[in-house]
Amino acid sequence: MMAADGVPGCAVAIVRGGREVSCHCHGVASVELSAPVTRETVFKLGSISKHFIAAAALALVRRGRLSLSDSVRDHLPEAPESWAGMSVGHLATHTSGLPRDPANFAPFEDRQYEWYVASAFALPLLAQAGATWAYSNLGYFVLASVISRASGMPFRAAIRHLVFDEAGLAQTSIAHAWDIVGHRASSYLRAGDALLNAGDVRSLRPSGAVLSSVSDMAQWMRVLLTGGSTTLEELSSVAQLDSGAPVRYGLGLFVDTLNGRRVVHHGGALWCFRCQLVLMPDEQTGIVVLANAREASARRLACVLGDHLHPDLDLVRVIGSRPDPTSG
């Protein structure tokens, strides 16, 4: 995959039965510094971040500070009346009716995510909350604001306290482009035969804000698969529309049933990082792929590895062939 796609660096981990069974780190985290990818190299996870945010919301539910059935306006009273029927659960499951992205999102400007939430109040909803499923990064901007209000902490501190520290994820964080992050990987893109620095976005977008290493992600997969304080069962409980129709999405994670067994997964594509998480709870197996180039086929590689371990699931054909709503 790296040779075919021209990817500078990639890290892959597999866990089975509650333990890490494989971890491979290839290539470089920084082309200019010739710094190799290691277990401690930190990649941007992109939209894999969403289930961490959902996990923080569940932690507040357990503490009695939040309910998934709460109206968004219970926590953001300044939100418009048209949002009265929009619940916290709608935000986490992409059934809120909000547009995909904030209006006039400027990734290279130093705007706080709260500014985009406030500007969204003037936007028309795509549909009534609960009526349809539509992937919405903006919904997770709003969910970050709800978590901050309900916890009484800034969003980044809340996620650290509620999720990362609880799970022992020392290298996992939410960071701005200007923050010093040890072992942070650079990202790249190709223009013809030339490899270019991708640079970094300035605005912190909660929908894709988490950075992590392959070592931490292996630990997190073990937590999810073995039933820690945040359970995969909760996160992968599929949502239902008001019509009663189920959707292929839980709380920050896609959910499929293949040959009668669940496969829980999500991709990440923030600027020029490409990542993929695949969890097979019935097999107690998890796979994560982290890569630092726009052209990386992280999703396909994770599916190929999953099929190697469990051929009857046919992940490449079923999941790998679908359009990826997290990209673009």
N, C-alpha and C positions, 0 to 999 in steps of 0.2 A: 504494500500500500504506500509506504513512504517513497519508494523508488518511482512507482507509477505516478504518484501525485506530486512529487517534488516537495515532500514535507521535511522540514529540518529536524523536528523533534516529536517524540511520541512516548507515552507511558501507558501501560496496560496492566491491570490487576484482575485476578480471578479469585473469588472466595467460594468455598464449598463446605457445607457442614459446619459452619461456624468458625472456619479458619482460612487464612490466606494460603492458597496453594500455588499461586504463580504471580510473579510481578516482573515485568520486563520494561526496561527503560532504554530507549534508543535515540541516537542522534544528539542534537544540541538544543539547549534552551535559549542560547544567545549565539547567533552566527558570528557576530562581530567579536565576541569575547571567547569564542570556542568553548563555552561552558557546557558541559554535558548535561543531558537530562538525567536526574537521579530520582530516588524515592521522595526527596524533599522538594523537588521542583514544583512551583506553584503556578497553576494554569487558571485562567478565567473559565468558569463552568458555563457561562451563558444561561440558558433557560433551565438547565438542571437546577439552578438556584431556586426555582419556584417551589419545589417540594420542601426545601429547608424553611422557606417562609411559611408554608402551610403547617409545618411541624411546630413553628413558633406559635402560630395561632392555636393549635391543639394544646400546646403547653399552657396557654392562658385559659383555655377551656377547662383544663384539669384544675387550675387554680381558682376557678370561679370568677375570673375577670372578663370573660368573653363567652359568647355562645355563637355557634355557626348560624343559628336562626336569628340572631340580632339583626335589626335593620342597620345599614351603614350609617344612617342618620342618628342612631343611638350613640355613636362614637364620633361622628363628624356632623354635628348639628347644623353646620354652615352649608352642607350639601343641599342641592335643590330638592324641591318637593317631588320632582319626577323620579327621584331616587328612593322614595319612601318604601317601595316594595323590593328594593335590592338588599339582599342579606349578605352577611360575611361569607357564608357558604357559596353564594353565587359568585363572589369575587374569586374564590379559590378554585372553582370548577369551570370557569370561563362561561358561565351562564348568566352573567350580569346584564348583558345587553350593551356593554360599553364597547367603543371602537377598539381596534387592535392596538393602536399606539396613540400617545398623546398628540394633540394637534401641535404642529410647528415644533416637533421635537428637534432640538439642536444638540447633537451629541458632543460637539467640540466647544460648547459654551459651558461656563461654570454655573449652571442653574441647578438649584436644589430640586429634588423630586417633588417636594411639597408645592413648588410653584406650578408644576405640571398638573398636580391633583387639583389645585384651585382653578386652573385654567380649564380643566375638564368639566367644571360645573356648567359651563355655557354650551357644551356640546349636546346635540340631540342623541338620544339612545338609538342604537340600531334596532332594538326590539325590547319588549317588556322583559324584565328580569324573570328568568325561569322558562321563557318561551322557546329558546333555541340555544345551541352551543356555537360559540364563535371565539376563537383563540384571541385573548386580550392581554397584552403586556400591561396596558393601562390599568386593568383590574388589579394587577399585583402592585402597582404604584399606590393605588388606593388602599389595598390590604396592608401595605407597609405603614401607611398613616394610621390605620385602625389599630395595628399592633402597638405602635408608638403611644397612641392615646390610652389604650387599655392597660399597657404595662407601666405607663408613667416614665418611660425611658426613651431616649433617642433610638431610632430604628436599629442602627448598627449595634448599640449596646444591648438592646433587647434580644436580638438574634444570638449574640455572643453568650448572654446569660442563660437564655432559655433552651438553646440547642447545642451550640458548639462546645461550651464548657461541660455541659451535661454528658455529652457523648465522648469527651476526651479528644476533641479535634483541635490540636494546638496550632496547626498550620492553616486552618480554615478561617476565613475572615471576609468581611465586606470592606473594601478599600477604595479610596479615590485614586485617580491616576497619579496624583502627586504624593501619596503616602509611600513611605519606605516599607517595602515588603520583602523580607528575606527570601532568596531563591526564586524571585519572580521571573517567569519566562517572558520573553519577547514574542510577538506574533508577526507573521509574514504573509505576503501574497505574491502571486506571480503575474508579470506582465510580459507575455511571450516567453522568452527564455530567461528573462531577468527575475531574480528574487529581490523583493523590495521590503523594507521595513513598513509594517502596517501602522505604526504609531499607536495611539491610545485615545479612547473617547474620554472626554472630561466630565460630562454629566454622569452622575451615579444613577443608574436605572435599576430599581429594586428587582425588577423581573429577571435580571441576569447579573446580579451584583456579586455573587459569591466567588471567591478564589479558594482553591484547594490543591493539595498534592495527591498523588496516587496512593501514598501511604495512608493519609487521612481518609480518602475515599474507600479504601479497603476496610478500614476500621468502621466507617459509617455503614457500609454494606453489611458487616457482621452485626452491628447494632440492629439494623432493620430486620435482617433475616432471623435473628435469634430472639427478637421481641424485647427490646429495651424500653425505656420510658416513652419513646416514640415508636409506635408499632406500624409495621407495613400494612397490617390489616386496616388500620384507621385511614392511612393515606391512600390506600388502593380501593376503598369502598366507592364503587362507581356512582356517579351522580345520576339523577333522574330529572327530566324536564317536567313541567307542570302537567303535561299530557300523560305522564307516566312512562314515557319512552326513556330507556337508559341511554347514556352516552359512554364513549370509550375513555372516560377520564374520571379520575378520583380527585384527590387534593394535591395538585401539582404534579401528577403522574398519569401517563396514559396506561390503560389497562386492557389487555386482550386475553381471550381464552382460546388456546390452541390445543387441539386434541384433548379437550377437557381440563387443561391445566392453565393456570394463570401465568401471564408474562406481564411484568410491570416495567415501564421504560420511559425514558425521556432523553431528548437530545439537547444540545446547547450550541449556539452559534452566535456569540457576541463578538462583533467586528470580525477579527480573523482567527479566533480560536474555534476549534471544532471538537466537541466532546459528546460522549454517549454513555448512558447508564442503562443496563439491562438487568433486571432481577427476576429470577425464576423461583418463587417461594416454595412451590411444591417440590422442587429439586434441591432447595436450600443452596442455590447457586446465584452468584452475582458477578457481573462483568462491568468494568469501567474502562473507557478509552479516552485519553486526553491528548490532544495534538495542538500544535501551535502554527497552523497554516490554514488559510481560507479554503484551500483545495483538498484538505484531508478528508478521506472517506471514513470518518470515525464511526458513523452509524452502521455502514456496511461491515466494517471490520468487527464490531461488537456482535453483529448478527452471525457472521461467519464463525466466530469463536463459539457462540451459543449453539449453533448447529453442529459444530464439532463435538461438543460435550453432550448434546441432546438432539440427535439428528431428526427425531420424529416431530420436533416442534416446528421445523421449517421456517425459521425466523427470517432468513434472507428473502424467501418468496413472499411471505405474508407482511412482515413489518418493513423489511428493507426496500421493498418495491413501492411503498406508498410515498406520496409527497410528504415532505417533512414540514409541518406547520411552524416549527420553531425557527426555521431559516428564513432569511429575507428581512 
